[in-house]
Structures are given as C-alpha cells and as structure tokens.
Amino acid sequence: MKKALLISMMVLVVAGLVFAQGASEAGGKKEIRVLLWDSTYNSTIVKNGIEEKFEAAYPGYDVIFDKIAYDDLDKTILFSHASGDDYDVIQVITTSLNPLKAGGALAPMDDLIKKTNLDFSTWSPAAVKAGIIDGATYGLPFDPDCRILAYNVKILRELGLEPPKTTDDMLKIAKAAYEKLGVYAMAGQISKNVFCMYDLGGFQLCFDSKVYDLVDGKYTALLDKPEALAFVKWATEMYKYMPKDTNINDTLARSMFAQGKVAMLWWTPSQIKSVIPQFEHREDLEFSVMPVGPTGVRGSAMGGYHWGIGSGSKNKEAAMKFLEFALQPENQALIARGLPADTRAFDYPPYNVPDYNMFREQLKSSSYPAPLIDLFTKVAETWNRRFQESLLGTITPEEACRIGQQEVQAILDTYKY
Amino acid sequence: MLLNRKNRIAAYLLILPAAVMLAVFVLYPMVLNISLSFKDYSMLKTTTENVGFKNYVKLLTDVRVWEAVQRTFVWTFINVAGALLIGLGAALLLSNGFKGSNMIKAIVLIPWVLPSVITGYIWALMLQEDAGVITYILKTLKIVAPDFSWFRTGPLSMAAAIMANIWRAFPFFTLMIFAKINTIPSDHIEAAMLEGANSIQLFRHVTFPFIRPTVYTCTYLCFIWSFNAFDILKVMTNGGPAEMTTTMSIMVQREAFQFFEISNASTMSVIMFALMISVILIFTVASRLIRRVKK
C-alpha cells in the first residue's frame, strides 16, 4: 500500500514538472512574460491587438501580459526580482529607471540592441539618454511625455484677456478668473509627491531653475538660487487662485477643467483621449506651448515610460524580439499612451492628427525636471513638504527655499557616485 | 485534572498546527523585522551589511519621525475617545429598546462592515470642496466660507480623517457594550431604582461597573487599530498637506514601498511597536493602581 502511494506521488510530481515545462513553452513556443501598467494594457495593448499582431509576426513566441496598478509597478518589479522570478520585459516608470538599476532588477541591453534594426537617430534624445545609466542602456523609451498649457477660450474671452504667453500672463488670468468669474486658475492634487516636480512644480523649468542638478560632477541642491525663489513666489501666488482641496485627484481636476470651472491646466498627451471628450464644446479648449518665464526660458517637464528587460530574465533574446517589434514607429504609436519616443511615429495613427502637433513641438525643448538619480523620489517627497507649506502660507517662500535647500542637499550628500 | 502522558502528547499534537502557524506567520516575521532593523537592507542596493543601532539613532534623531509620533498619538487618542463616547452613547440609547431600535441595531453595523478604504473614499467624496455633499450643505447654509475646504490645512484634514475613522469604529463599541448591557441582572437595576437612584446614578453605580471590563477591552483594541491605521489616512489625505497628517503607519509604508528602504521601515515599525506596548502597559498599570487606591 505504502509503495503504491509513493509511486503514485512520484508520478504526480514528474507529471507536474513535465506539465510546468510544457506550460512555459506552450506548443513549442517560447514564452515572453511582460509586466506592464494596467492602463497601458487596457488602453493600447488590448485595444490595438498588439499581442495578436506580435504572435502573427513571430509565430515561435507566446507573449503573456501581467498587468498591475501604477502604484504597484516598482514594487512588483523589485519583489519579482528579489524572489528570482524576473519578468522578461518590464514597463518602467522613467523616474524609477535608476532606482531599479541600483536594485539590480534591470539588465543592460546594449548587446541585445546591436542585433536589432532599431535606429535612435529620430528618437527624443532626452528620452533615450534617460535610459542610459553609467554608460549602459537599461531602458528604451516608448512612451515619454511632456507638458503643454491648455486654457479655456471662453473664459479668456469673457475676461477680455489674451492667451498666456508668459508666467506673468498666467498670474493675470488666474487673478481675474478667480476674482471676476469665480473660476479657479488651475487645479491638481498637491498632496501627490511629484507635485513639486511635475504639475505646478513643472513650471519651475520656465524659471530656468531645477530642484537639483549635476554641478561640477556633484549633485547639488539649487533651491538657494534667486530663480528658485522667484518660482516658489510665483507658485504661491498662483495657488491663491486654485482649489484649496489639497487632495483633489487629477481625474476630478481635469473634469473640473472640462466643465469650465478651471481656466488653465498643465496638459499631458494622455488627456487628449481622456479629457477632450468631456468638453461640451470642443472649441472652448485651446493649447499653447508652455509659457516663457522671467528670464525668457520655456521649459516643459518630461516624464513617461521606458521598456526594460529583467536582469534575471531567462529569455533576454526573446524579450528583445518583442521590444524590437513594439518599438517600430507604427507599433510605438499604437502602444504609447503619452507620446511616442520616435518622431517618425507621429506619422501614424493616432498621433497623425493636429491635436498632437503642439506636443511634437514642445517635446523638442522638454527636459526631465531634475537628474533621474535613484534619490529622485526621496528628494521630491522631501521638497514637496516645504513647497506645499509655502503654497499653504504656513511658511514664506524664502523659508521654504532655505529649509528645502538644506534638506535636499542632505539627501544628495548620501548619493554614492 | 492531571493528564496522563498519552493525553499530553495528544494535546500537544492538537495545538501543534496553531503553534506552527503562529511561528511561521507571526513569530518569524517579527524576528525578521527586528533583525532587519539592525541592517542597512534596501531593495535599491545589491549589498547588505550590519549597522548595529545606527538606524535607531538616525530615526530617533529625525525631527520628522517625532512629528509623526506626535501626530500618531493625536490621531489615536481622539479616535479612541470619539469612538468610545459615541459607541457608549449609542449602546445606552439602543438598550432602552425604543420602537425601531432593532432596525437601527442592524443599520449601525454598516460602517463597521465596510472596508476602511471604501469608508475613506466615501468620506473624501462627501467632504470634497467642489462636489462634496457635506461641504455643499455647509456652504449653502453659510456655516462655512464659500472657499472652505476640509483638506486645506493639516488640522482640518486630520479632523476630516478622524471623523471618518470614528464613524467606522464606533459601531464596534456599540455592539460590544450593548451586548454586555443586556446581561446586567435586572434585580441589580430594580434594587438601585428602589433605593431611589436617578439615571445618572444608575449608570455610575450599576451599569458602568458592570460594563467596565468590556469598555477596557474595546478601548485597548481600538487603540491598537487606530495606532496602526493606514488605509483611511492614505485615501483621504495621503499624509498631506505638507505631511501634516503623516502618521507613523504612513511613514513606514512610504519608507518600505516608495523608497524601498526596508531597514528604515523595519526600524520604524519596531519603534511603533515599542511605543504602543509602552502606552498599553502604562494604562494597565495606572488603572490597577487607581483601583487599588480606591479600594
């Protein structure tokens, strides 16, 4: 009896192993496991039949998508790496590239790229550069974005004001809209940790200023510069005319803009698909490139996503096959939610419409709000507190910059070069 | 009754599964957590080394940590006091057995059974500046200024989150105290009433001494839950504005899953645990001393 039980158990184990092996190479096909944001999966991958198109072009591969909430993306990448279950292809938030590389979760891709037909000469140089860490490529951009300014034409007409061209124009509109029409100047979630880097914080680039930058080979806080103070003063003034709900979420803020309750908004490419349909009269909405700051600089904060390959991936060649397919201009246009990294992709749908022209123009002069080192999130979180305190009036802009400078520098001093 | 050897073995075998589960899911994570607090383990680094008490020194000298400790105590005590008072009041009210009290008993349970994340979202929506029903009513009745927002300042944001948490927690007190009140022997109440006790005296000398152990147990549990509460604050304020509602739980989550500084998060959670146990011990000892002095 015992013998029979032992034999049956062994048979079950062997069958399980064989089955598992079969599952990873279903029908002799090589599996490619892709981890990505659920929004990317639902809004572009499924909608445009990317899986079917890839498998039709490469019959020897079976691509499997694991979708995850935005907030869990980094966590899942790191945990899957820590448990030795690395994904083959990973969608990486661009600001997380450095931390994930530091954590050993990403594989260098240069040798694999050499075997492809990818030509980066037409790609956004800033986005390509963001994927290169310590001289090696750890990420390939497929969905960068930048900000432009959207405004409500009807509100401006009622106020008798021209579209904003400078940051000062924006303040004039903000004050007039709030005081004369009871309309908010702009709206957004200030309790979000990147609010000081993107969103309202993104306008810091127009003041020719950054929270920190590489100065003489050392990451240095730049909040003690007059440009930084000028920006914080401007933002504090602007916030007087914004909703006081600090936890208002972005979806609601955009909806308020579409309803005519907000005069201007920093505008990302993904909002074209999601917010424009909410406008009752499309002609009320107009775009412009970002305004010019006091020193004549026009800045726009870049963000977005890169593709990476898991450092423990057992199918790196196959992973690159998928990326080569996904990064062709026509496919990049179908997969990107923000903007495609390759300018040639603007010739393909859905980017070959006038709504994207302004972004195409703005992308050329856009830059990341600060160097994307692995301390980026910690710096953002730390500076956001002082930035918010200034907006809320609990400390002065001068105090915010002074304390922020010390705190940010203290974090940057821990950077391992 | 003494167990013989065979029965003793059987008894140990019966508690073995529970003991294994406790060891694997409670003891091991606790020990691991404590050991991580003495390392510099970060998921953003490929190396780890022992650092002794360095993490403790670093965090205990960080002003932000102490500010979070302070906020955690404010949040916890107001929540416990609020939930206790409302829960006790509701239990006393329901114990009168007025018409419709059975239906109210069922309704009162709803906040308790809702997941705290849902509670947070519901309250955040109701208190929202532009479209929240509560804010709208307050503005329409001109009780607050037209640009009023619950989430404008730290104290108001904290108050909003506390309201939501008390709404969620008070049914627990109501249910437990109500159940205990129902077991008070009727002759105790009748005797007190015959002696001419009014309702306040009846509560003070009969009802409260009887329900005191339940109140204590519920208070301790509510204290632990509130001290560790994360979901409602995360959903309603995200620790903001300007970190003014950032409690230790929010900080631990941030260190662990935003900065991936696992050792910092472990150290903070050990400090949290020590603080919580200290408070419970102080209260337990103090209440025993008070009782002894009274006797």
Interface residues (C-beta under 8 A of the other chain):
Chain A: D74 K75 L78 A82 P99 L100 A102 G103 G104 I190 S191 K192 N193 P243 K244 D245 T246 N247 I248 L252 M256 K261 D374 T377 K378 E381 R385 R386 Q388 E389 L392 T394
Chain B: S42 M43 L44 K45 T46 A124 Q128 E129 D130 A131 D147 F148 S149 W150 F151 R152 T153 S157 M236 T237 N238 G239 G240 P241 A242 E243 R254 F257 Q258 F259 F260
